[in-house]
C-alpha cells in the first residue's frame, strides 16, 4: 500500500505513528516518508530544509493518506477533523498531567498540530501555499522552513495519547466523512472539536493579556454548547451541559460530592459536584469577558492556583467521552481464554488511566489556597 503526504507538521516529533484507517501522523523515520522521498526528490528537499528559529535542523512529522483514500476524506473539513480528533486525544490529557505532575513536556497547545501552509505540488515541481492571506507558488531551492518560534518542538509517544478516546473519535470521523448525509450528532461532535481546537491554541505567542486568555476560555463554552445542541429547532444552554457532565463516570467520591454552590439565577443556588461547578465558573467568566463586564485574575485561576482553562479542557475530555459513549468498563466473558481475559483487563486499565488523571487534577484544584508568609502574620 502506498501513501501520499498531505502536509508537514514541524512542531511535533512523532515517535509512534498515530494511525487511522485513511490517515496517519508519522515521524521522520517512518518508511512511508522515505518511500515518498525516493519517488520525489523535491519532496525530500522540502522536508530537509526545516530548522527551528535558532537554526537547529529538524525533520517535520507528516500527515499522510492512503493512496486509495476516497475523495470525500480529502477535503479541508475532513483533514481538519482528523487533526482535531488527534489533538483532543492528547492535549486535555497533557494538561491534566501538567496539573497533577507538573509535567509540561507534552503538547499543551493545539498550535503544535498546525499543518504547515507550504507544500510540494502534486507534480513535485514547485511549492504552493493557499491560506486566507496567501495564495502563492514558489521555487523549492530558496525555501527555509521554520517551526513555530513560540513553541518548543515536542515529542509524542504512544503513552501520551488517550488511545481509547482516539479510537472512538476516529471511528466517528470515518462515519462523519464517508459520504452521504451525516447525522446531527456527528456534525455536532466535529463542530465542537473544531471549537475546542481553537480554544487550545496559544492566546498569543507573545504579549498575551488577560483578555486573550479570557477569549480562549470563552471558546471552551462554545465547544460544550455545540456538543449538546439538539439540532434544528432546539437550543443549547447551561442546563444541557450540566446534564452531559453529570451523566459521565466519576470515580472519586471527592469529585462526585455535591458540595459546591452554583448560582442558577438571582434567587436560585444549588449544590453541585466539582465538574459542574467548574463549568459554571467558566460559563460566568465567559459572560464577563465577552459582554464587557469587570474581569480579573479570579476568573482565570482558582484559589488553589490552578488554571481554569487547563481544568476545563480536561473536563471537555470527559464530556466528549460521555457523548460518544466511551465507558471505563470492558465486558469480560467468563468463558474466554486466559489471554483474552488478560487483554480485557489491560484495556480496562488503559481506559481508566486518563479519567483518573483528570480526576486527580480536579482534586488538586479543589485544594485550599496555599498559605504564604503574609497569611501567617
C-alpha positions as CSV (number, residue, x, y, z in Angstrom):
1,X,0.0,0.0,0.0
2,X,1.4,3.4,-1.0
3,X,0.8,6.6,0.9
4,X,0.6,10.3,-0.1
5,X,2.0,13.1,2.0
6,X,-0.7,15.8,2.7
7,X,1.2,18.2,5.0
8,X,4.2,18.7,7.2
9,X,3.9,19.3,10.9
10,X,7.2,20.9,12.1
11,X,6.2,21.4,15.7
12,X,6.0,17.8,16.8
13,X,8.2,14.7,16.8
14,X,6.0,11.6,16.4
15,X,7.8,8.6,18.0
16,X,5.0,6.1,17.4
17,X,2.7,6.5,14.4
18,X,-0.8,7.8,15.1
19,X,-2.7,5.5,12.8
20,X,-6.2,6.0,11.3
21,X,-8.0,3.9,8.7
22,X,-7.3,6.5,6.0
23,X,-4.9,9.0,7.5
24,X,-1.8,8.7,9.8
25,X,0.5,11.1,11.5
26,X,4.0,9.7,11.2
27,X,7.6,10.6,12.3
28,X,10.6,11.5,10.2
29,X,12.0,7.9,10.3
30,X,8.8,6.3,9.0
31,X,9.3,4.2,5.8
32,X,6.2,5.9,4.3
33,X,8.1,9.2,4.3
34,X,11.3,7.8,2.9
35,X,9.4,5.9,0.2
36,X,7.9,9.2,-1.0
37,X,11.3,10.9,-0.8
38,X,12.7,8.2,-3.2
39,X,10.0,9.0,-5.7
40,X,10.0,12.8,-5.4
41,X,13.5,14.4,-4.8
42,X,11.9,17.8,-4.3
43,X,9.7,16.5,-1.5
44,X,12.8,15.2,0.3
45,X,14.5,18.6,-0.3
46,X,11.4,20.4,1.2
47,X,11.4,18.3,4.4
48,X,15.2,18.6,4.8
49,X,15.0,22.5,4.7
50,X,13.4,22.9,8.1
51,X,15.0,24.3,11.2
52,X,13.9,25.9,14.5
53,X,14.3,29.6,15.0
54,X,17.9,29.1,16.1
55,X,19.0,27.2,13.0
56,X,18.9,23.7,14.5
57,X,17.8,21.3,11.8
58,X,14.5,19.4,12.3
59,X,12.6,17.0,10.1
60,X,8.9,17.6,10.5
61,X,6.3,14.9,11.2
62,X,3.9,14.3,8.3
63,X,0.2,13.8,7.8
64,X,-0.2,11.0,5.2
65,X,-3.2,9.4,3.4
66,X,-3.5,6.1,1.8
67,X,-3.3,6.4,-2.0
68,X,-6.7,4.8,-2.3
69,X,-8.4,7.2,0.1
70,X,-11.8,8.2,-1.3
71,X,-12.2,11.8,-2.3
72,X,-14.7,12.6,0.4
73,X,-12.0,12.2,3.0
74,X,-9.6,14.6,1.3
75,X,-11.4,17.9,1.7
76,X,-10.2,20.5,4.2
77,X,-13.0,19.8,6.7
78,X,-12.2,16.1,6.9
79,X,-8.4,16.8,7.1
80,X,-9.0,19.3,9.9
81,X,-11.4,16.9,11.6
82,X,-8.7,14.3,11.8
83,X,-6.3,16.8,13.2
84,X,-8.9,18.0,15.8
85,X,-9.6,14.4,16.9
86,X,-5.9,13.7,17.4
87,X,-5.4,17.0,19.3
88,X,-8.4,16.3,21.6
89,X,-6.9,12.9,22.4
90,X,-3.6,14.4,23.5
91,X,-3.8,17.9,24.8
92,X,-6.5,17.7,27.5
93,X,-4.7,14.6,28.9
94,X,-1.4,16.5,28.8
95,X,-2.9,19.5,30.6
96,X,-4.4,17.3,33.4
97,X,-1.0,15.6,33.8
98,X,0.6,19.1,33.9
99,X,-1.6,19.9,36.9
100,X,-1.1,16.6,38.7
101,X,2.6,16.0,38.0
102,X,3.9,19.4,36.8
103,X,4.9,17.7,33.6
104,X,5.0,20.2,30.7
105,X,7.0,18.1,28.2
106,X,3.8,17.1,26.3
107,X,1.9,19.3,23.8
108,X,0.0,21.9,25.7
109,X,-1.4,23.9,22.8
110,X,-3.1,22.9,19.5
111,X,-0.7,25.1,17.6
112,X,1.7,22.0,17.9
113,X,-0.6,20.3,15.4
114,X,-0.7,23.1,12.8
115,X,-0.3,21.9,9.2
116,X,2.5,23.8,7.5
117,X,1.0,26.1,4.9
118,X,3.6,25.4,2.2
119,X,3.7,22.0,0.4
120,X,5.2,20.5,-2.7
121,X,2.6,20.4,-5.5
122,X,1.2,17.1,-6.9
123,X,3.7,17.2,-9.8
124,X,6.7,17.5,-7.4
125,X,7.9,20.7,-9.1
126,X,7.0,23.7,-7.0
127,X,5.9,24.8,-3.6
128,X,2.4,26.0,-3.2
129,X,0.5,27.8,-0.4
130,X,-3.2,28.6,-0.1
131,X,-4.3,30.3,3.1
132,X,-6.8,33.1,3.8
133,X,-3.9,35.6,3.4
134,X,-1.6,33.9,0.8
135,X,-2.1,32.2,-2.5
136,X,1.3,31.6,-3.9
137,X,3.7,29.4,-6.0
138,X,7.4,29.4,-5.4
139,X,10.6,27.5,-6.1
140,X,11.9,25.0,-3.7
141,X,15.6,25.9,-3.8
142,X,15.1,29.1,-1.8
143,X,12.8,27.6,0.8
144,X,13.7,27.8,4.5
145,X,11.0,26.2,6.7
146,X,10.7,27.0,10.4
147,X,8.9,25.5,13.4
148,X,6.8,28.0,15.3
149,X,9.1,30.3,17.2
150,X,6.5,30.5,20.1
151,X,6.5,26.7,20.7
152,X,9.0,24.1,21.7
153,X,9.1,21.1,19.3
154,X,7.6,18.4,21.4
155,X,7.8,14.6,21.3
156,X,4.6,12.5,21.2
157,X,4.9,8.9,22.3
158,X,2.2,6.3,22.5
159,X,1.6,6.7,26.3
160,X,0.9,10.5,25.7
161,X,-2.2,9.6,23.7
162,X,-5.7,8.9,25.1
163,X,-5.8,5.8,23.0
164,X,-9.3,4.6,23.9
165,X,-10.8,8.0,23.1
166,X,-8.8,8.4,19.9
167,X,-10.0,5.0,18.7
168,X,-13.7,6.0,19.1
169,X,-13.2,9.5,17.7
170,X,-11.6,8.1,14.5
171,X,-14.5,5.7,14.1
172,X,-16.9,8.7,14.3
173,X,-14.6,10.6,11.9
174,X,-14.9,7.7,9.4
175,X,-18.7,7.7,9.6
176,X,-18.9,11.5,9.5
177,X,-16.9,12.0,6.3
178,X,-17.6,8.8,4.4
179,X,-20.2,10.3,2.2
180,X,-24.0,10.7,2.5
181,X,-25.9,12.9,4.9
182,X,-24.2,12.9,8.3
183,X,-26.3,12.5,11.5
184,X,-26.7,15.6,13.6
185,X,-24.6,14.1,16.4
186,X,-21.7,13.6,14.0
187,X,-21.9,17.2,12.9
188,X,-22.1,18.4,16.4
189,X,-19.1,16.4,17.5
190,X,-16.8,17.7,14.9
191,X,-18.0,21.3,15.1
192,X,-17.3,21.0,18.8
193,X,-13.9,19.5,18.3
194,X,-13.1,22.4,15.9
195,X,-14.1,24.9,18.5
196,X,-12.0,23.0,21.1
197,X,-9.0,23.1,18.8
198,X,-9.3,26.9,18.6
199,X,-9.7,27.1,22.4
200,X,-6.5,25.1,22.9
201,X,-4.4,27.4,20.7
202,X,-2.0,29.8,22.4
203,X,-3.9,33.1,23.1
204,X,-0.8,35.0,21.7
205,X,2.7,33.8,21.1
206,X,4.0,37.0,22.9
207,X,2.4,39.8,24.8
208,X,-0.8,37.9,25.8
209,X,-3.2,39.8,28.0
210,X,-5.9,38.7,30.4
211,X,-8.4,39.4,27.6
212,X,-6.6,36.9,25.3
213,X,-6.8,34.2,27.9
214,X,-10.5,35.1,28.5
215,X,-11.2,34.8,24.8
216,X,-9.7,31.3,24.8
217,X,-11.7,30.3,27.9
218,X,-14.9,31.6,26.2
219,X,-14.3,29.3,23.2
220,X,-14.5,26.3,25.6
221,X,-18.0,27.2,26.4
222,X,-18.8,27.3,22.7
223,X,-17.3,23.8,22.4
224,X,-19.5,22.4,25.1
225,X,-22.7,24.2,23.8
226,X,-22.1,22.9,20.3
227,X,-21.8,19.4,21.6
228,X,-25.1,19.4,23.4
229,X,-27.1,21.3,20.8
230,X,-30.1,19.0,19.9
231,X,-30.4,20.2,16.3
232,X,-32.6,22.4,14.2
233,X,-35.4,23.9,16.3
234,X,-33.6,23.2,19.6
235,X,-31.2,25.2,21.7
236,X,-28.0,24.6,23.7
237,X,-27.9,26.0,27.2
238,X,-26.1,25.6,30.5
239,X,-28.6,23.1,31.8
240,X,-27.9,20.7,28.9
241,X,-24.2,21.0,29.5
242,X,-24.7,20.2,33.2
243,X,-26.7,17.1,32.2
244,X,-24.0,15.9,29.9
245,X,-21.3,16.4,32.6
246,X,-23.3,14.8,35.3
247,X,-24.0,11.8,33.1
248,X,-20.3,11.0,33.0
249,X,-18.4,8.4,35.0
250,X,-16.7,10.0,38.1
251,X,-14.8,7.5,40.2
252,X,-13.6,9.6,43.2
253,X,-16.0,10.5,45.9
254,X,-14.4,13.9,46.3
255,X,-15.2,14.7,42.7
256,X,-18.8,13.4,42.9
257,X,-19.8,15.2,46.2
258,X,-22.4,17.9,45.7
259,X,-20.8,20.4,48.0
260,X,-20.2,23.4,45.7
261,X,-22.7,26.3,45.4
262,X,-23.7,27.1,41.8
263,X,-26.0,30.1,41.2
264,X,-28.6,29.4,38.6
265,X,-30.4,32.7,38.9
266,X,-30.6,35.7,41.3
267,X,-32.9,33.7,43.6
268,X,-31.7,30.1,43.0
269,X,-28.5,28.5,44.3
270,X,-28.0,24.7,44.1
271,X,-25.3,22.3,45.3
272,X,-23.3,20.5,42.5
273,X,-20.3,18.4,42.2
274,X,-16.9,19.9,41.2
275,X,-17.2,19.2,37.5
276,X,-20.4,21.1,37.1
277,X,-19.1,23.8,39.5
278,X,-16.1,24.2,37.3
279,X,-18.2,24.6,34.2
280,X,-20.4,27.2,36.0
281,X,-17.3,29.2,36.8
282,X,-16.1,29.1,33.2
283,X,-19.6,30.0,32.0
284,X,-19.7,33.1,34.2
285,X,-16.2,34.1,33.2
286,X,-17.2,33.8,29.5
287,X,-20.1,36.1,30.1
288,X,-17.9,38.6,31.8
289,X,-15.2,38.6,29.2
290,X,-17.4,38.7,26.1
291,X,-20.1,41.1,27.5
292,X,-17.7,43.7,28.8
293,X,-18.3,43.0,32.5
294,X,-15.4,43.5,35.0
295,X,-12.8,40.8,34.8
296,X,-9.8,39.8,36.9
297,X,-7.4,37.0,37.6
298,X,-10.0,35.3,39.7
299,X,-11.9,34.5,36.5
300,X,-8.9,32.5,35.2
301,X,-7.2,31.0,38.2
302,X,-8.8,29.1,41.1
303,X,-7.9,29.9,44.7
304,X,-5.7,26.7,44.7
305,X,-3.6,28.4,42.0
306,X,-4.8,26.0,39.2
307,X,-5.7,27.5,35.8
308,X,-9.4,27.3,34.9
309,X,-8.6,26.9,31.2
310,X,-6.5,23.8,31.7
311,X,-9.1,22.3,34.0
312,X,-11.9,23.0,31.6
313,X,-10.0,21.3,28.8
314,X,-9.7,18.2,31.0
315,X,-13.5,18.4,31.7
316,X,-14.1,18.6,28.0
317,X,-12.2,15.3,27.5
318,X,-14.7,13.6,29.8
319,X,-17.6,15.3,28.2
320,X,-16.8,14.0,24.7
321,X,-16.1,10.6,26.2
322,X,-19.6,10.6,27.6
323,X,-21.0,11.9,24.3
324,X,-19.5,9.1,22.3
325,X,-20.4,6.6,25.0
326,X,-16.9,5.6,25.9
327,X,-17.0,3.9,29.3
328,X,-14.2,2.9,31.5
329,X,-15.5,-0.7,31.8
330,X,-14.8,-3.6,29.4
331,X,-17.1,-6.6,29.2
332,X,-15.2,-9.9,30.1
333,X,-16.6,-13.2,29.0
334,X,-16.1,-15.7,31.9
335,X,-15.5,-18.5,29.3
336,X,-12.8,-16.5,27.5
337,X,-9.2,-17.7,27.4
338,X,-6.7,-16.5,29.9
339,X,-5.0,-14.4,27.2
340,X,-8.3,-12.8,26.3
341,X,-9.2,-12.0,29.9
342,X,-5.7,-10.5,30.4
343,X,-6.2,-8.4,27.3
344,X,-9.6,-7.1,28.5
345,X,-8.1,-6.2,32.0
346,X,-5.2,-4.4,30.3
347,X,-7.7,-2.5,28.1
348,X,-9.8,-1.6,31.1
349,X,-6.7,-0.3,32.9
350,X,-5.8,1.8,29.9
351,X,-9.3,3.3,29.7
352,X,-9.2,4.3,33.4
353,X,-5.7,5.9,33.1
354,X,-6.8,9.2,31.6
355,X,-10.1,9.7,33.5
356,X,-8.1,9.1,36.8
357,X,-5.6,11.7,35.8
358,X,-8.4,14.2,35.1
359,X,-10.0,13.5,38.5
360,X,-6.6,13.8,40.2
361,X,-6.3,17.3,38.6
362,X,-9.7,18.2,39.9
363,X,-8.8,17.1,43.4
364,X,-5.7,19.2,43.3
365,X,-7.7,22.1,42.0
366,X,-10.1,21.8,45.0
367,X,-7.3,22.1,47.5
368,X,-7.4,25.2,49.7
369,X,-5.3,28.3,48.8
370,X,-1.6,27.7,49.6
371,X,-0.5,29.6,52.7
372,X,2.0,32.3,52.3
373,X,4.2,34.2,54.8
374,X,1.8,37.1,54.7
375,X,-1.1,34.8,55.7
376,X,0.8,33.8,58.9
377,X,1.4,37.4,60.0
